[in-house]
Amino acid sequence: MNIDVMVTAIVHTVYGQLRRIAPRDLDRDRGAVSLEQVLWFVAAGVAVAVIAGILWGKIKNEADKSIQAPSAP
């Protein structure tokens, strides 16, 4: 599976969920940082954490495997 597609899917899923729980009257926030920007940063952060967790799990599983000593022919 392509990692870029997986990260994009996770970011969009988290962003969509955060938009659903956001108050509707703040959709057009005119402050220095919009609500949409905050939600995108949160979604990206969650996606990075998910990918890091997946990679950490794979690395840990490989590190826990026993080492086979080489033998002479």
Rosetta blueprint (number, residue, H / E / L):
1 M L
2 N L
3 I H
4 D H
5 V H
6 M H
7 V H
8 T H
9 A H
10 I H
11 V H
12 H H
13 T H
14 V H
15 Y H
16 G H
17 Q H
18 L H
19 R H
20 R H
21 I H
22 A L
23 P L
24 R H
25 D H
26 L H
27 D L
28 R L
29 D L
30 R L
31 G L
32 A L
33 V L
34 S L
35 L H
36 E H
37 Q H
38 V H
39 L H
40 W H
41 F H
42 V H
43 A H
44 A H
45 G H
46 V H
47 A H
48 V H
49 A H
50 V H
51 I H
52 A H
53 G H
54 I H
55 L H
56 W H
57 G H
58 K H
59 I H
60 K H
61 N H
62 E H
63 A H
64 D H
65 K L
66 S L
67 I L
68 Q L
69 A L
70 P L
71 S L
72 A L
73 P L
